[in-house]
Amino acid sequence: MLCATCALSAAAQEKLIKGVVKDAATRQSLPLATITIKAKGSPETKMITDDGGNFSLNAAVGTTLQASYIGYTSKEITVGDSTTITFLLQGNNSLSEVVVIGYGKEKRTDLTSSVSSISAKEITELPVTNLASALASRTPGLEVHGTGYSPGAGSSINVRGINSITQSEGPLYVVDGVALVGDIRSINPNDIESAEVLKDAAAAGIYGSRAAAGVIIVTTKKGKAGVSTVDFDAYFGLQKPNPTYKMLNGEQYATLRRYAQFDADPVTFPIGTSDAKTFNQYELQSIANGYQTYDWQKAITRQNAPMQNYSIAVSNGTAKNKVYFSGNYLDQDGILINTGYKKYGAFISVESTLSNALKFGGSANIAHDETKSPSSSEYQQALTQSPLMPIYGPDGQPLIITDNSTGTLTIRNPLTSALDAVHNNNTTRTNGNIYLEFTPIKDLLLRSSIGVDLYSGESDTYYPRNTGEGFSSNGQAEIYNYKSTDVLWENTATYNLKTKDHELNLLGGFTFERHENVASDLQGTQFPTDLLTYKDIGSAGIKTQDNSNYDGWSVRSLLARAIYKYKGRYIINVTARQDGSSRFGPDSKFGFFPSVSGAWRIIDEPFIGYKFRTVVNDLKLRISYGLIGNQNLPYDAIYTRFNQSQYPFNGTSVTSGYQVGGTAGNSDLQWERQHQFNIGTDIALFNNRVQLTADVYNKNISSLLLPFTLAPSSGFYNEQINVAAMNTKGIDISLKITPVQTKNFTWQTSINWSKYNSKVTKLFPGRDSISLSLRVGLPPSGTYVNYVYDGIYQQGDNFALNPNGKPGDIKIKDVNGDGKITPLDEVVVGSSIPKGWGGFWNYFRYKAVSMTVFTTYEYGQQLNNLTYTNLTYYNANYGNTGNVTQAGGNYWTPTNTNTNIPRPNAFGTSLKTLPGGPGQGSSYSIQNASYVRIKNITLGYDLPSSLLQKAKIRSMNVYAQAIEPFLFTKYKGLDPDISGADGSNETYPRYRTFLVGVKLGL
């Protein structure tokens, strides 16, 4: 009876509870969520919500209910007096995040196109000066190469391969609605909230003709309501040279010089008795001093080049007004002396709610850069300088030697260029926008914004008399000024309509953009003194250049988009844009660029069971097709150009004028067009601990511009015509995994991999080639076509292919077997396009200690390493008259035949038989450029919050970082990842960086 009474009493206390489980951000119901019932004295029981996220149960007051859903943080509510409960669950993974798309935002789960996102945390993991460097190898399909190691150097970017044969300027950056192109190092990476890369036509098509090379949308940080914060980030580091080239010492170099002179003329330069004819007086003195060796490479480098960076950001906000302000200062000394980079920046963002229907906002960013660059040949001259030559003269100044009989400079001292030559480039860039948003009725948003990008710079150069460039001309100066202005006015209307099963988002808009460039160039020689350098260019005795240049264009656009969702499972996105550009003739000004994409969220289908969902958390299929254009042809290509000319009259007077010649205009030019197809999938497994995104794409690009050579009788050289076509196919894969996640230890890893194949499918009618490397079936660029290196001639070899050859000469392969070396023997010997590339990121955290290791890789590509060839082979006639690398010291001699280094020759005769010159006429210089690079290793520590609270500090992280500490490659040059197919950018030494930093939040 007692037990029955207790049971009846408990039952009497229970009541019917009805509830629903929703997404906290979108308020959408979460179907088939799990409800766990935790009643005191009873075992836990579970139930599943229906397709609308609804549930009902009997529970007593004090019972704890827990709602959980895959991809969301679980939440508990204790039953009280209310009989209705609403669970609002927060998403805990990237699938639930909101990403920025063109002129709007979208949940990642609802994307129908290929979009990759980079968060603020990922961007600031590396202390980079350029957003492009932060994106490198973090985003599948995005190919980023540095243009060099010089401080402040930029990057070149390709989105999904090659997009044009002759007309490309890199992706379009949209920073808070402002369109930017080229180098965007003016944006402080610490001010970026996220960056989205729009890769397929459906994603980028809303930007029409501006999207030919891809679109990267950058969203900056904003103030938050009810939160006041101050964030400070500072680091200090040392850059240490990482020598790639090890040169011969004095004794080795002397032996090489003697052998080279003897090989050229054994009668005049017999070994052992001709040093007085081979070496100058300074070198002879060094030989007499026991082959005293001078390290020229060390003389122009810093062994410890400091760099420092300071950023501060202040954020404050109320319900109606929000503001974010930041300042940044960066100072980086270069490894080469007298080089460096400084940057000063400031950013402000404001948002103000004027009324329930009216909102105003804007942002502005200003950055000033000061770059000191080296002379283009400074580093190469230091490497090849005779190690027997003293660096300084008796007066303690850099030693230079002149020929008294001719007055010419016979020995150039690269230290004079490093110390005294001027290569300054100062730029200022201001970009910003203001906008007004009006909501006249519910779900209708009208927005108008004006964005502006103002860019100006001055490049100053001066070579004084003690440098090779300025010696004979008594000083050489140049002042180059440039300025660009871009104004973009955008007006859009967005309307959202939502019912239980249907959701429709409509966008319409009008935009207008105007761009102008202005430049002037002043050059002069024969200065009375070097003291004023370029600052008094008017004193030049000879004005060698005095001109200016202007170009400008405008684009008017209409755009529209409709996104329809049915039950959140079936999504269709249709976009259209019409662009009218001033770059085209009257009959071709307008282009129409439509796209369509769709997504099927298979995981949300009712037939997908609960057990399947416990393993597979997300499963979506995407497909898209679209057309985008390219307007990046010369702004005046539709106009006929005339050349400047001088007209004589009466045999004496001369009048300036113009004459026909140059390029003929073509008013029928059309847009280059890309037809893109993309199919992709998004999969998440095991409570989102495994996330996979994969895309396959195909791009058919037509109406490509090529210069068509005209008959001499036309009076012009050529004209641009739309004639060529190409195809690019590729794959992008991204995989994120959390192998271990416990209370105290976490291990996260991600890897991405990309590849593409491009080939020309059409050139001129009736012609399948323009040159050996530009022809149908080959990529439009990056292909090396040349003679095949076939080893070194040895004693007793057949010299039929090279009757004048000698043992030790380079051998060229007779590919077609006709018994002679002709252009018909040239074949494809390599390609700078990788067969695959990507990045591998690992994050480890144990309690308050964390470590990040980021690795990049690239494989299957080759580079034409002419720099290494010239530094390896001693050949006076072809540019290398000085020292060579240690590898070059292993040259061929009658007693050292097992080598691939030709015999040295002071007059270049051992390579004279090579078509086109040494190393440039065969595959001899082609090298495997595959690599694996440890990009950075970071060790950090978060100070305990209990300690920080006493000092009223929100957060504090101290860290140590190694930047590019290791490189694994068979490439023999400075860096296999430097942009430039022939290694011509190897003008600056490679280095490692070690730094310490602190991130402080108040």
NORTABEL-V954224 format. One line per field, one symbol per residue. ss: DSSP state (2 for helix, 1 for strand, 0 for the rest). phi: phi as a letter, one per 20 degrees, with the letter a starting at -180 (. if undefined). psi: psi as a letter, one per 20 degrees, with the letter a starting at -180 (. if undefined). Layout:
ss: ???
phi: ???
psi: ???
This chain:
ss: 022222222222211111111110000010000111110000001111000001111111000111110001001111000001111110100222011110011112220000111112222000000022222000000111110000000011111000000000000111100111000000002221111111002222222222200011111100000000111111111111100000100222222222222222000000000022220022222222000000022220100011111111111110001111111111111001000111111111111110000111111111111111000002222222000000010000010011000000111002222222011111111111111111000001111111111111111111100002222000011111111111111111111111000111111111111111111111111000000022222220011111111111111111111111110001111111111110000000011111111111122200000222222111111111111111000000000001111111100011111111001100000001111111111111100001111111111111111111100222000111111111111111111111111000111111111111111111000000100000100000001111101111000000000000000001110000000000222011111000011111111111001111111111100111022222220012220100001022201010010000100010002220000000000122211100111111111111002222220000111111111111111000000001000000000000111111111110
phi: .fffffffffffefbfddbbdcffedmefdflfedddddfmcffccbdfefemebbadbegnfedddcbfncffbdcefcffdcccedeefcbffefededflrcbfgfdfdcecddceffffefdfeebggffegmecfnddccfeqeggnfebdccdlnedaeccbcnfedddlneeccmfdffefgfeeeacddeddfffeffelfedgdncceddefcfdfmcdcccccbbcbcddfcgeedefegffffffffffffffbfffcffnccgfeedeffffffffenlgddeffffddeebdfbbbccccccbadfdccbccbcbccccfefffmcrbcccbbbbccccefbfdcccarbbccbcdcdddeffdgfffffefgfeefedegenegfccdeffdmeeecedfffffedfdcdcdcccccabcbcdcdfcgmdcdccbcdccdcbabddcbdffedffdffdlnccbcddbbcccccdccccccdcccfdcbcddccaccbccccccbccccacmefbefelffcffeffceebbbbbbbabbcdcdcbbcddcdlmddcccccbbddcdffdffecfdcdcebbbbcceffefffeffffffddebbcdcbbbaccdcdeegfdfedfecefbddeclmcfccfacbfqmdefcfegcffcdddcbcbbccccllmeccccccccbcddclfebfdfefgffncfabfcebebbcccacccccdcdfcbcfdcccdbbbcbbbbcdbfdbcfgmcdbdbfddbgndffbneddafefcndfdgnfedffbgefcgoffddeefemenbecgfeecfdrbeefeabrbcdcccbcledcbccdcdbbbndcceefffffeddebffcoddcfcfgfffeefcgdceebdefffbfdmffcffffnofmddbegefcfdfbccffaccdcbefgffffffeldfbbcdbcbddlfccdaefeefbfdffpfdmfeedbfebdccbcbbccdd
psi: hgghggghgghhiqrppprqpqphgijqqoqkqppponqpjqqqqqrprahjjqqqrpqqpipppppqppjqpqqqpppchqjppppoppqkrihiqpqprokaqqqhijpiaopqqprhghhjhpmqiphhhhipjhppiooppqjrippjqaqqppolapiqgiopkrrppookippqrbpkihpohijpgrppoohrhhgihijciijhjrpoppprqqqqpjppqppppqqprpppqmphporqrggggggggghggghhnhghmqpijkhhhhqrhghhhhghkklpppnhghhjqphooqqqpppppppqqahhpqqpqqqpppooqqhpqkqrpqppqqqppqppohahippqrrqpppppqopoqrqhjggghhgiqpiipqhqahjiqppqpqohhijqohopoihhghhhqpnpopqpppqrqqqpppnhrpjpppppqpqqoppqrpppppoahjqhhighjlppqpooqqpqpppppppqppppppagiqpppppqrpqppppqppqqppqramqhqihiciimiiiphpoipnrrqqqqrqppqpqqqpoppokjhoppppqqppppqiirrhijhpqpnrqqqqqonhhjqhiorghhhigohpoqpqqqprprrojlrphkhiqpqqqqrpoqpjigqppqbqrqrcpqqoijqrqpppopppprqpppqmljipppppqpqppoprkqpqpppqqhihjqgrqpqohrqrppqrppppppqnhpoahippoqqqpqpqqqpqqpiqcqpjpjqhrhinrpiqqirjpopaqppkapprpiqpkhimhjrqpiqqpppngikjjqoriijprpirpipqiqraqopppppodjpqpppppqqpqjqqqnmhggghihpoohilhojbrrrhhiilrprhinimrjorpqpijjhijhippirpiijajhipqpjqrppogqppprpoqphhhhhhjlpgqppqqqqpplhqpoqipjagpijppoijjijmjpqqrqpprqrqppp.
